[in-house]
Amino acid sequence: MARRNLDGSRAIVTGASSGIGRELVRQMAAAGTHVVALARREERLRSLAEESAAARGEVATVAGDVTDPEVRRRAVDTAQSRFGGLDILVNNAGIGAMGLFEDADPQRLRRVMEVNFFALVEMTRLALPLLRQASKPIIVNVSSILGRRGVPHSSEYSASKFAVHGFSESLRAELARHGVDVLVVSPGTTETEFFESVIERTGEASWPEHRPVSAAEVARKTLLAIQRGKHEIVPYLWGKVLLGMNRLSPALVDRLMARYV
């Protein structure tokens, strides 16, 4: 993967109104990146643009649902018309649902997959022509450690993030000949509004308490990975521990997970 400078780059960040997405926009703009911030909450986007007014990079906003093809088109068109192209696509928008699979109806899975996977795939498809025109383009897919190890009460979310990982690995190989890099960011528990905004909560596991990582720290490590040309990062210590245990003994982790149903 290529090393790159954020200063003067042009980016799209989805899910930009809060959490990791908002921090990514703020830090990218401060570093001189021109960013199209896409999210549903227009007032949050407006305040983000105002906060970043003094930054070296410009922030343009597109309000709407990332699952809407017209909203995705507006984001790509804005990158082209305002900034003259696109160097970095950050697919960050995501939703979750909590509860046992047996208690959920099919619509829960379809909604999670629509936002977390299908919208990500179609945004990537739409942005590819612009990315291929850039000198050191990169696609950043914000996934989760649950895309590497599924856990109870999060079957739909885990499935959507496993799909993101598989898509990203395939895409990385396919796009290497065009010079387009693919980075997967796999956060663990992060200080965001994620758990307050799940679309459904029919139950949840009583996990051991671990200190969450700040959204600002995840964004900082993500931008460093973009600059250094990484394939994947896991910006969470306990996430690394879980994945290490799962590599050594998946059966042991299966038994541990069964305790939290």
C-alpha positions in Angstrom: 0.0 0.0 0.0 1.1 3.5 -0.8 2.1 6.1 1.8 0.1 9.3 1.5 -0.2 12.9 2.7 -3.6 14.0 4.0 -2.9 17.7 3.3 -4.7 18.6 0.0 -6.5 15.2 -0.2 -10.2 15.0 -1.0 -12.5 12.6 1.0 -16.0 11.4 1.6 -16.9 10.3 5.1 -20.3 8.6 5.7 -21.9 8.5 9.2 -20.2 11.8 9.8 -22.7 13.3 12.3 -21.3 11.6 15.5 -18.8 9.3 16.9 -15.9 8.0 14.8 -17.2 9.6 11.6 -17.4 13.1 13.2 -13.9 12.8 14.7 -12.6 11.7 11.3 -14.0 14.7 9.6 -12.6 17.1 12.2 -9.2 15.6 12.2 -9.0 15.3 8.4 -10.0 18.9 8.0 -7.5 20.0 10.6 -4.8 18.1 8.5 -5.8 19.9 5.3 -8.1 17.4 3.8 -11.2 18.6 1.9 -14.1 16.5 3.2 -17.7 15.7 2.1 -19.5 14.8 5.3 -22.5 12.6 4.8 -25.1 11.8 7.5 -28.8 11.9 8.2 -28.8 14.6 10.8 -28.5 18.0 9.0 -28.2 20.1 12.2 -25.3 17.9 13.4 -23.6 18.3 10.0 -24.1 22.1 10.1 -22.4 22.3 13.5 -19.6 20.1 12.3 -19.0 22.4 9.3 -19.0 25.5 11.6 -16.6 23.8 14.0 -14.2 23.1 11.1 -14.6 26.6 9.5 -11.1 27.6 10.6 -9.4 24.3 9.6 -7.0 24.1 6.6 -9.4 21.7 4.8 -12.9 22.6 3.7 -16.0 20.6 4.9 -19.0 20.2 2.6 -22.1 18.5 3.9 -24.7 16.2 2.4 -27.7 15.3 4.5 -29.5 12.1 3.9 -29.7 8.4 4.4 -26.7 6.5 3.0 -29.1 3.7 1.8 -30.7 6.2 -0.7 -28.9 6.0 -4.1 -29.6 9.7 -4.7 -27.9 10.7 -1.5 -24.9 8.6 -2.4 -24.8 10.2 -5.8 -25.0 13.7 -4.3 -22.0 12.9 -2.1 -19.9 11.8 -5.0 -21.0 14.7 -7.2 -20.2 17.1 -4.4 -16.6 15.7 -4.2 -16.3 16.2 -7.9 -17.8 19.7 -8.2 -16.4 21.2 -5.0 -13.0 19.5 -4.8 -12.3 18.3 -8.3 -12.1 14.6 -7.4 -11.8 12.0 -4.7 -8.8 10.4 -3.0 -10.2 8.8 0.1 -13.6 7.1 0.7 -14.4 6.3 4.3 -17.4 4.0 4.6 -18.2 4.6 8.3 -22.0 4.7 8.5 -23.4 1.8 10.5 -26.3 0.6 12.8 -26.7 -2.2 15.2 -29.3 -4.4 16.8 -29.1 -6.4 20.0 -30.9 -9.5 21.1 -31.0 -13.2 20.3 -31.4 -14.3 16.7 -34.4 -16.5 17.6 -36.3 -13.5 19.0 -35.8 -11.3 15.9 -37.9 -10.9 12.8 -36.3 -11.0 9.3 -36.6 -7.2 8.9 -34.0 -6.6 11.6 -31.3 -8.5 9.6 -32.4 -6.8 6.4 -32.1 -3.3 7.8 -28.7 -4.0 9.4 -27.3 -5.4 6.2 -28.8 -2.6 4.1 -26.9 0.1 6.1 -23.8 -1.8 7.1 -23.1 -3.7 3.9 -25.2 -2.9 0.9 -24.9 0.9 1.2 -21.1 0.5 1.8 -20.8 -1.7 -1.4 -22.8 0.7 -3.5 -21.1 3.8 -2.3 -17.8 2.1 -3.2 -19.1 1.2 -6.6 -20.2 4.8 -7.3 -17.0 6.3 -6.1 -14.6 4.0 -7.9 -14.4 5.9 -11.2 -13.2 9.0 -9.3 -10.9 7.1 -7.0 -9.2 5.5 -10.0 -8.3 8.9 -11.3 -6.5 9.9 -8.1 -2.8 9.4 -7.5 -2.8 7.4 -4.3 -6.5 6.6 -3.6 -7.8 4.5 -0.7 -11.0 3.0 0.5 -11.5 2.8 4.3 -14.1 0.4 5.5 -15.0 0.8 9.2 -15.9 -2.6 10.4 -15.6 -4.1 13.9 -13.8 -6.8 15.8 -17.2 -8.6 15.5 -16.4 -8.9 11.8 -13.6 -11.3 12.9 -15.3 -13.0 15.8 -19.1 -13.2 16.2 -20.7 -12.9 19.6 -24.1 -13.7 21.1 -26.9 -11.0 21.0 -25.2 -9.5 17.9 -25.7 -12.1 15.2 -27.0 -9.7 12.5 -24.4 -7.0 13.3 -21.6 -9.6 13.3 -22.8 -11.1 10.0 -22.8 -7.6 8.4 -19.3 -6.9 9.5 -18.0 -10.3 8.4 -19.4 -9.4 5.0 -17.5 -6.1 5.1 -14.3 -8.0 5.8 -14.8 -10.5 3.0 -15.7 -7.7 0.5 -12.7 -5.6 1.5 -10.2 -8.5 1.1 -11.6 -9.4 -2.3 -11.7 -5.7 -3.4 -8.1 -5.1 -2.2 -6.8 -7.8 -4.5 -9.0 -6.7 -7.4 -8.1 -3.0 -7.2 -4.3 -3.5 -6.7 -3.7 -3.3 -10.4 -5.4 0.2 -10.4 -3.4 1.4 -7.4 -6.5 1.7 -5.2 -5.7 0.6 -1.6 -8.2 -0.8 0.9 -8.0 -0.4 4.7 -10.2 -2.1 7.2 -10.7 -0.5 10.6 -11.9 -2.9 13.2 -12.8 -1.0 16.4 -14.0 -2.6 19.6 -15.9 -0.8 22.3 -15.8 2.9 21.6 -17.2 6.0 23.3 -19.9 6.8 20.7 -23.8 6.9 20.5 -23.8 3.4 18.9 -25.4 1.6 21.9 -28.0 4.3 22.4 -29.1 4.2 18.8 -29.5 0.5 18.0 -32.6 -0.1 16.0 -33.8 -2.9 18.3 -32.9 -4.2 21.7 -34.6 -7.4 22.8 -31.7 -8.5 25.0 -28.0 -8.1 25.6 -25.1 -9.9 27.1 -23.6 -8.9 30.4 -20.0 -8.5 29.3 -17.1 -7.8 31.7 -16.4 -4.1 32.0 -13.6 -2.8 29.9 -12.7 0.8 29.4 -13.8 2.0 26.0 -11.6 3.8 23.5 -12.5 7.4 22.6 -13.8 8.1 19.1 -11.0 10.7 18.7 -8.4 8.0 19.4 -9.9 5.6 16.8 -10.0 8.4 14.3 -6.4 9.4 15.0 -5.2 5.8 14.5 -7.3 5.5 11.4 -5.7 8.6 9.8 -2.2 7.3 10.8 -3.0 4.0 9.1 -4.2 5.8 6.0 -0.9 7.7 5.9 1.3 4.7 6.5 -0.5 2.4 4.1 -1.9 -0.3 6.5 -4.3 -3.1 5.4 -6.1 -3.4 8.7 -6.0 -2.0 12.3 -7.7 -3.0 15.5 -7.6 0.1 17.6 -8.7 -1.6 20.9 -6.5 -3.6 23.2 -9.2 -6.0 24.4 -10.3 -6.5 20.8 -6.7 -7.7 20.0 -6.9 -10.0 23.0 -10.1 -11.5 21.8 -8.9 -12.1 18.3 -5.6 -13.6 19.5 -7.6 -16.0 21.7 -9.8 -16.9 18.8 -6.9 -17.7 16.6 -5.3 -19.9 19.2 -8.4 -21.7 20.4 -11.8 -21.0 18.7 -13.4 -23.8 20.7 -12.4 -22.2 24.0 -13.8 -18.8 22.8 -17.0 -20.6 21.8 -17.4 -22.0 25.3 -16.7 -18.5 26.8 -19.3 -16.9 24.5 -22.0 -19.4 25.4 -21.9 -18.2 29.0 -23.3 -14.8 27.9 -26.4 -16.0 26.2 
